[in-house]
C-alpha cells in the first residue's frame, strides 16, 4: 500500500510539473509575466538597495509576501522570473502531494486529482506568474496537519497563510472545532502570524495600515460575480459600466459600489453558513475537507474582488470534497478553471470592450456559485444523515 501510494504521488507530481512546463505562459515561457514584474521590483528594492517595504516604498501585498518576493532575487537575481516560477512549481508539487494523501485518506477516486494536476494548463499564465500557490500550499498543509491531529502545526501554518494572503481566515473556525488543545493551537497561529507581520508593522505601522486600507477600499473588480452581472446588463443596454484604472481594472459608479458592498457582506455570510453547516453535523474527515473547500469557494466566488489567480486557492481543496455532490463540484470547478484564461489567450481587453468574453465570464462565475451550492449541499446532506443515524440509534 505504501509503495502504491508513493507511486501515485510521484506520477501525480510528475504530471503536474509537465503541466507547468507545457502551459501557456508556463515554466519556460515569459508570456504574460503579469505580477512577477512587480514582485521583482519589490524584491530587488529590498535585496539590492536595502529599502524596507511599507516604509521606503509602497507595497500593496500583505507582509508575509515580502520573503517570497525577495527569495528569487537572493537565489539568482538575473533570472528572477524563472526562479520565481520554479518556486511556485515546487509549491504546487507540495499541494499535489497533499491532495494525493487526502485522496488516499478519504478513499476517493484517483480521478479527483485531475483538476489539481491540470490546473497550470487550465489557468494559463496566472498560475505560475502569481504567488498564490504559496498560501494554497500552506492551507493544504494545515488541512493535512488537522487530519493527522498535528494541532499546533496546523495553527502555525494557518497563521503563516493569513500573513501571506488573508483568505485562510475563512477556515480558522473550522480548524478550531477540530482541535482539542485550542490554547496551544491559537498560540501557534498568533506566533506565526506575528513573526511575519510585526517586524514590518514595527518599522512602518502607517505603511502597513495604508496597504491594508487600499485593499479593503478597492472598487468592484471587473472579474467578480457582481461585475459580471453589471457587464451583462451593460451589454444588453440596461446599464452603463464605468471603469476605474488600477493595477487591475475595477468597475466604478454608485451601483458598482453598492454591489461591491453587498458582495463583501454576502461572502462573509456564506462563509458563516458553511461553517454552521459543518458545526451542526459530525466532525468527520470527509466533512472537514468539504467544509474547507466550501468556505474558500465562498470567499472567491462571492467577494468583490475575483482576480483569476484566486482560483489557485481552490485547486487543492475543491476536487477533494466528499460524496456525490462533491464529485459534481469537482467537475464544475474543472470547467471554471478552463474558462478562466480565455481573456488572456484570446482577448485580454475583451471585458472592457464588452465582447463575447462577458458571457464566458458570467458562465465561469455561475459555475463557481454552483460549485459552492454543491459543497454546501453535501455538508447539509451529511449533517441530515448523521441526525437520522442518531435518531435510529
Backbone torsions as a table, in degrees:
resi	resn	phi	psi	omega
1	UNK	NA	-42.8	179.6
2	UNK	-62.5	-42.6	-179.3
3	UNK	-66.0	-38.4	178.1
4	UNK	-64.5	-43.0	179.5
5	UNK	-62.5	-42.7	179.5
6	UNK	-62.9	-39.0	178.9
7	UNK	-64.0	-44.8	179.1
8	UNK	-62.0	-43.1	179.8
9	UNK	-61.8	-46.6	-179.3
10	UNK	-63.2	-42.7	-179.5
11	UNK	-65.5	-45.2	-179.6
12	UNK	-62.7	-43.3	179.6
13	UNK	-66.3	-39.3	178.8
14	UNK	-65.0	-42.7	177.7
15	UNK	-63.7	-36.6	177.9
16	UNK	-64.6	-44.2	178.7
17	UNK	-62.4	-41.4	176.3
18	UNK	-60.8	-42.4	177.2
19	UNK	-58.8	-41.9	176.9
20	UNK	-63.6	-36.2	-176.2
21	UNK	-73.5	-38.5	-174.1
22	UNK	-93.2	-10.7	-177.7
23	UNK	-63.2	148.3	175.0
24	UNK	-64.3	126.4	-174.7
25	UNK	70.5	26.4	-173.7
26	UNK	-87.0	-148.1	-166.9
27	UNK	-58.3	-40.9	-174.9
28	UNK	-110.6	22.9	-179.3
29	UNK	-123.5	146.0	175.8
30	UNK	-103.6	14.8	179.3
31	UNK	-67.1	132.5	178.0
32	UNK	48.4	62.8	179.7
33	UNK	-63.6	-21.6	172.5
34	UNK	57.5	-128.2	-173.3
35	UNK	-70.6	-13.3	-179.6
36	UNK	-60.9	-31.8	177.8
37	UNK	-63.3	-38.8	176.8
38	UNK	-69.2	-42.7	178.1
39	UNK	-58.5	-42.3	-178.9
40	UNK	-63.4	-40.8	178.8
41	UNK	-62.0	-47.1	-179.8
42	UNK	-63.7	-45.7	-178.2
43	UNK	-63.6	-40.6	-178.7
44	UNK	-72.6	-33.5	175.3
45	UNK	-60.2	-37.7	179.2
46	UNK	-76.7	-50.2	-172.9
47	UNK	-74.4	-46.0	-174.1
48	UNK	-85.3	-30.0	-172.8
49	UNK	-120.5	-1.3	177.0
50	UNK	66.1	22.4	179.9
51	UNK	-86.4	135.4	-173.3
52	UNK	-91.4	126.6	176.9
53	UNK	-58.8	148.6	179.2
54	UNK	74.0	-28.1	178.4
55	UNK	-97.4	-48.6	-175.4
56	UNK	-98.0	-18.2	175.7
57	UNK	-155.9	155.7	-179.1
58	UNK	-73.6	132.2	175.9
59	UNK	-127.8	117.5	-174.9
60	UNK	-82.7	-6.5	-174.6
61	UNK	-99.1	159.3	179.4
62	UNK	-62.0	154.4	-175.7
63	UNK	-58.3	-30.1	179.9
64	UNK	-63.5	-14.5	-179.2
65	UNK	-83.4	-13.0	-172.7
66	UNK	-59.4	-47.2	179.8
67	UNK	-62.9	-34.6	179.0
68	UNK	-64.5	-40.7	-179.6
69	UNK	-73.2	-32.4	-177.4
70	UNK	-78.2	-29.7	-172.4
71	UNK	-59.1	-47.4	178.5
72	UNK	-61.2	-34.5	177.5
73	UNK	-66.8	-32.7	177.2
74	UNK	-74.5	-37.7	-174.6
75	UNK	-77.5	-47.1	-176.7
76	UNK	-163.0	81.2	-170.9
77	UNK	-58.9	-37.1	-176.2
78	UNK	-66.1	-23.2	-179.6
79	UNK	-123.9	52.2	-175.2
80	UNK	-55.5	-48.3	-174.2
81	UNK	-62.0	-45.6	-179.9
82	UNK	-62.7	-44.9	-180.0
83	UNK	-63.1	-41.8	178.6
84	UNK	-60.1	-45.2	-179.3
85	UNK	-65.3	-36.7	176.9
86	UNK	-63.9	-39.3	177.6
87	UNK	-64.9	-41.3	178.1
88	UNK	-67.5	-35.2	175.5
89	UNK	-62.8	-42.6	178.4
90	UNK	-61.5	-40.4	176.7
91	UNK	-62.6	-41.6	177.9
92	UNK	-63.0	-41.3	175.7
93	UNK	-59.0	-38.0	178.6
94	UNK	-62.2	-45.9	-178.6
95	UNK	-78.9	-20.0	169.9
96	UNK	-64.1	-44.4	178.0
97	UNK	-61.4	-40.4	176.4
98	UNK	-62.3	-42.5	-179.2
99	UNK	-63.0	-41.6	177.6
100	UNK	-60.8	-42.6	-179.9
101	UNK	-63.3	-41.5	-179.5
102	UNK	-69.2	-39.6	176.1
103	UNK	-56.9	-45.3	177.4
104	UNK	-64.6	-43.4	-178.2
105	UNK	-60.8	-41.7	-176.3
106	UNK	-91.7	-4.0	-179.9
107	UNK	70.5	32.6	-179.0
108	UNK	-85.4	162.5	175.7
109	UNK	-68.2	144.4	178.0
110	UNK	-65.7	-18.5	177.0
111	UNK	-64.5	-19.2	176.8
112	UNK	-61.6	-19.1	-179.6
113	UNK	-78.1	-8.5	-175.4
114	UNK	-56.0	-51.6	179.0
115	UNK	-62.5	-31.4	-179.8
116	UNK	-67.4	-46.9	-177.3
117	UNK	-70.1	-36.0	-175.5
118	UNK	-90.7	-0.6	-175.4
119	UNK	-53.4	-43.9	179.9
120	UNK	-61.3	-39.4	178.9
121	UNK	-68.1	-41.8	-177.2
122	UNK	-69.7	-42.1	-177.0
123	UNK	-83.5	-22.6	177.6
124	UNK	71.1	-140.4	-170.3
125	UNK	-59.8	-28.4	-173.5
126	UNK	-74.6	-11.0	-176.2
127	UNK	-74.3	-54.2	-177.6
128	UNK	-91.1	-13.4	-178.6
129	UNK	-96.0	18.0	174.1
130	UNK	-135.3	162.6	-177.6
131	UNK	-95.6	12.0	-177.2
132	UNK	-64.8	-23.0	172.7
133	UNK	-59.2	-23.9	-179.8
134	UNK	-67.8	-55.7	177.5
135	UNK	-65.4	-29.4	175.7
136	UNK	-62.2	-42.2	177.5
137	UNK	-64.8	-45.4	-179.2
138	UNK	-60.1	-41.4	178.6
139	UNK	-66.7	-41.7	178.9
140	UNK	-64.8	-42.2	177.2
141	UNK	-64.0	-38.3	177.7
142	UNK	-63.1	-39.7	177.9
143	UNK	-63.7	-44.6	177.4
144	UNK	-61.6	-41.8	178.8
145	UNK	-61.3	-40.2	177.1
146	UNK	-64.0	-43.1	180.0
147	UNK	-64.9	-26.0	179.2
148	UNK	-97.3	7.6	179.2
149	UNK	62.9	30.2	172.8
150	UNK	-94.0	79.5	-165.7
151	UNK	-71.3	-44.0	179.5
152	UNK	-68.0	-36.8	176.3
153	UNK	-61.9	-43.1	178.3
154	UNK	-61.5	-42.4	178.5
155	UNK	-61.5	-44.2	-179.7
156	UNK	-65.1	-40.9	-180.0
157	UNK	-65.7	-39.8	178.1
158	UNK	-68.3	-38.3	176.1
159	UNK	-61.0	-43.7	177.0
160	UNK	-64.4	-39.2	179.3
161	UNK	-62.0	-41.6	179.1
162	UNK	-65.6	-35.9	178.1
163	UNK	-66.7	-30.7	-177.9
164	UNK	-84.2	-46.8	175.0
165	UNK	-145.9	139.9	-168.7
166	UNK	-73.3	-19.4	-169.8
167	UNK	-58.1	-28.7	178.2
168	UNK	-60.4	-13.6	173.5
169	UNK	-55.8	-29.0	-176.7
170	UNK	-63.8	-23.1	-176.7
171	UNK	-107.2	3.2	-176.4
172	UNK	-62.5	-41.7	179.9
173	UNK	-67.3	-31.7	174.2
174	UNK	-63.2	-45.5	179.0
175	UNK	-63.7	-37.1	-179.0
176	UNK	-62.3	-32.1	178.6
177	UNK	-71.2	-35.8	-175.4
178	UNK	-75.0	-37.0	-172.4
179	UNK	-74.7	153.0	177.3
180	UNK	-104.1	-37.6	177.7
181	UNK	-94.7	76.5	-171.7
182	UNK	-68.0	-34.6	-179.5
183	UNK	-64.3	-46.2	-180.0
184	UNK	-65.8	-40.5	179.6
185	UNK	-66.6	-42.6	178.6
186	UNK	-63.5	-39.4	178.8
187	UNK	-63.5	-41.8	178.4
188	UNK	-63.1	-39.9	177.6
189	UNK	-60.6	-50.5	-176.4
190	UNK	-65.2	-41.5	-178.8
191	UNK	-64.0	-46.2	179.6
192	UNK	-62.7	-43.4	178.3
193	UNK	-62.6	-44.4	-177.6
194	UNK	-66.1	-39.0	-178.9
195	UNK	-61.6	-32.7	-177.3
196	UNK	-90.4	-22.7	-173.9
197	UNK	-105.4	-44.9	-170.9
198	UNK	-60.0	-37.9	178.8
199	UNK	-56.4	-42.3	-179.5
200	UNK	-76.1	-33.9	177.1
201	UNK	-66.3	-37.6	178.6
202	UNK	-66.3	-38.0	-179.1
203	UNK	-77.3	-32.9	-175.2
204	UNK	-150.6	70.7	-179.1
205	UNK	-59.2	-39.1	179.3
206	UNK	-66.6	-39.4	179.9
207	UNK	-66.4	-43.8	177.9
208	UNK	-64.3	-43.4	179.4
209	UNK	-62.9	-40.8	179.5
210	UNK	-66.5	-39.1	178.2
211	UNK	-60.5	-45.7	178.3
212	UNK	-64.5	-39.4	-178.6
213	UNK	-63.2	-40.9	-179.8
214	UNK	-64.0	-33.7	178.2
215	UNK	-72.5	-40.5	-179.0
216	UNK	-68.7	-29.1	-176.2
217	UNK	-95.1	10.9	179.0
218	UNK	-58.6	150.8	173.6
219	UNK	-77.6	-179.9	178.9
220	UNK	-68.9	117.6	-175.1
221	UNK	-74.4	143.7	-166.9
222	UNK	-63.6	-23.7	-178.1
223	UNK	-98.7	4.9	179.6
224	UNK	-72.7	166.6	179.0
225	UNK	-59.9	-48.0	-179.5
226	UNK	-60.6	-42.9	179.8
227	UNK	-65.9	-37.5	-179.8
228	UNK	-63.5	-35.1	176.7
229	UNK	-67.8	-43.4	178.6
230	UNK	-64.7	-37.4	178.3
231	UNK	-64.3	-40.2	177.8
232	UNK	-65.3	-43.6	177.6
233	UNK	-60.6	-38.5	178.1
234	UNK	-66.7	-42.0	179.6
235	UNK	-63.6	-31.9	178.9
236	UNK	-84.6	-0.6	178.2
237	UNK	81.3	16.8	-177.3
238	UNK	-99.2	-10.5	-177.5
239	UNK	-159.5	147.1	176.9
240	UNK	-104.8	124.7	-179.1
241	UNK	-96.1	128.7	172.8
242	UNK	-108.0	155.5	-174.5
243	UNK	-115.8	148.6	176.6
244	UNK	-118.3	121.2	-178.1
245	UNK	-76.7	126.8	173.7
246	UNK	-141.5	-164.3	171.5
247	UNK	-61.8	-28.5	167.9
248	UNK	-121.7	175.8	-177.7
249	UNK	-96.2	129.7	177.2
250	UNK	-115.6	159.5	178.0
251	UNK	-96.5	128.7	-177.4
252	UNK	-106.2	175.9	179.4
253	UNK	110.0	161.9	-176.5
254	UNK	-65.8	-40.0	179.0
255	UNK	-65.8	-42.4	178.5
256	UNK	-62.2	-39.5	178.0
257	UNK	-62.8	-41.0	178.8
258	UNK	-66.3	-42.1	178.3
259	UNK	-63.4	-39.2	178.2
260	UNK	-62.6	-42.6	178.7
261	UNK	-64.3	-43.5	178.5
262	UNK	-63.8	-38.8	179.9
263	UNK	-60.8	-43.8	-179.9
264	UNK	-62.0	-46.5	179.5
265	UNK	-63.8	-43.1	-179.0
266	UNK	-62.4	-42.4	179.1
267	UNK	-60.2	-43.8	179.2
268	UNK	-63.5	-44.5	-178.7
269	UNK	-63.8	-38.9	-179.1
270	UNK	-73.2	-33.0	171.9
271	UNK	-60.8	-45.6	179.5
272	UNK	-65.0	-35.2	177.8
273	UNK	-64.5	-43.1	177.7
274	UNK	-64.3	-40.7	177.7
275	UNK	-62.9	-42.6	179.2
276	UNK	-62.7	-41.8	178.8
277	UNK	-61.8	-38.2	179.1
278	UNK	-70.6	-46.1	-177.1
279	UNK	-65.6	-27.8	-177.8
280	UNK	-74.8	-12.0	-179.3
281	UNK	-115.5	-167.5	-178.6
282	UNK	-72.7	154.3	-179.8
283	UNK	-94.1	75.2	179.4
284	UNK	-100.9	162.3	178.7
285	UNK	-61.8	-42.3	-178.8
286	UNK	-61.0	-43.3	-178.7
287	UNK	-70.7	-34.4	178.4
288	UNK	-64.6	-46.0	179.4
289	UNK	-62.7	-43.8	179.4
290	UNK	-63.6	-40.1	179.4
291	UNK	-66.9	-40.0	174.7
292	UNK	-55.5	-48.3	-178.9
293	UNK	-63.0	-43.9	-177.2
294	UNK	-62.8	-42.9	-178.1
295	UNK	-65.3	-42.4	-178.8
296	UNK	-72.3	-35.6	175.2
297	UNK	-62.1	-39.7	178.3
298	UNK	-59.0	-42.5	178.8
299	UNK	-63.6	-44.7	-175.7
300	UNK	-72.5	-49.0	-170.4
301	UNK	-74.1	-32.4	-170.4
302	UNK	-111.4	-5.9	179.8
303	UNK	-71.2	168.8	-178.5
304	UNK	-81.6	-9.0	175.7
305	UNK	-124.0	124.4	177.4
306	UNK	-135.4	71.3	173.2
307	UNK	-64.8	144.2	-173.4
308	UNK	-58.1	-30.7	-179.4
309	UNK	-68.0	-14.9	179.3
310	UNK	-62.9	-23.7	178.4
311	UNK	-65.7	-19.9	175.3
312	UNK	-59.8	-33.5	179.9
313	UNK	-60.9	-28.5	-174.5
314	UNK	-87.8	-17.2	-171.6
315	UNK	-56.5	-46.5	-178.6
316	UNK	-87.4	10.0	-176.3
317	UNK	-118.6	-57.9	-172.4
318	UNK	-59.4	-43.9	-178.2
319	UNK	-63.3	-11.6	-175.6
320	UNK	-102.6	6.1	-179.8
321	UNK	-64.7	144.0	-171.9
322	UNK	-79.4	160.9	166.8
323	UNK	79.1	179.0	-179.0
324	UNK	-62.7	-44.4	179.1
325	UNK	-68.7	-27.9	173.1
326	UNK	-64.1	-37.2	176.6
327	UNK	-64.9	-43.8	177.2
328	UNK	-60.0	-42.2	179.3
329	UNK	-61.2	-41.2	-179.5
330	UNK	-63.7	-40.8	179.3
331	UNK	-66.6	-45.7	178.3
332	UNK	-61.2	-38.9	179.7
333	UNK	-65.0	-39.9	177.7
334	UNK	-61.5	-39.4	177.3
335	UNK	-65.1	-44.4	179.4
336	UNK	-60.9	-41.0	176.5
337	UNK	-58.2	-45.8	-175.3
338	UNK	-67.0	-31.9	-178.8
339	UNK	-78.9	-17.5	-169.9
340	UNK	-67.9	-32.9	-173.1
341	UNK	-92.3	7.4	-178.0
342	UNK	-56.7	-43.8	-176.4
343	UNK	-66.3	-23.5	180.0
344	UNK	-79.5	-38.1	-174.1
345	UNK	-88.3	-42.5	-173.2
346	UNK	-93.0	-51.1	-175.6
347	UNK	-153.8	97.7	-174.7
348	UNK	-62.1	-31.8	-177.7
349	UNK	-105.4	20.7	-176.7
350	UNK	-61.9	-37.2	-179.0
351	UNK	-65.9	-39.8	178.4
352	UNK	-67.3	-34.9	177.0
353	UNK	-77.6	-13.2	-178.5
354	UNK	58.0	50.5	176.0
355	UNK	-95.9	-153.4	-175.4
356	UNK	-62.3	-21.1	-179.2
357	UNK	-64.3	-21.1	176.3
358	UNK	-59.8	-41.9	-179.5
359	UNK	-70.2	-37.9	177.0
360	UNK	-61.2	-43.8	179.3
361	UNK	-61.5	-44.1	-179.9
362	UNK	-62.2	-43.3	178.6
363	UNK	-61.9	-42.9	178.5
364	UNK	-59.6	-45.4	-177.8
365	UNK	-69.3	-38.4	174.8
366	UNK	-62.7	-36.6	176.4
367	UNK	-62.3	-39.0	177.4
368	UNK	-67.5	-39.6	176.4
369	UNK	-61.4	-44.5	178.5
370	UNK	-64.9	-35.9	175.9
371	UNK	-58.9	-46.1	176.9
372	UNK	-61.4	-42.0	-178.9
373	UNK	-60.9	-41.5	178.7
374	UNK	-66.5	-41.1	179.4
375	UNK	-64.4	-44.6	178.0
376	UNK	-64.3	-41.0	177.3
377	UNK	-61.4	-39.0	177.6
378	UNK	-63.5	-42.5	177.4
379	UNK	-61.3	-41.6	-179.5
380	UNK	-70.6	-37.2	177.8
381	UNK	-62.0	-46.6	-179.2
382	UNK	-68.7	-29.9	175.1
383	UNK	-65.9	-43.1	179.8
384	UNK	-65.4	-40.6	177.4
385	UNK	-61.7	-41.7	179.1
386	UNK	-64.4	-38.7	179.8
387	UNK	-65.4	-43.2	179.7
388	UNK	-65.4	-37.3	179.2
389	UNK	-62.8	-40.9	179.3
390	UNK	-65.9	-35.1	179.5
391	UNK	-66.7	-43.0	178.4
392	UNK	-62.7	-42.0	-179.7
393	UNK	-63.0	NA	NA
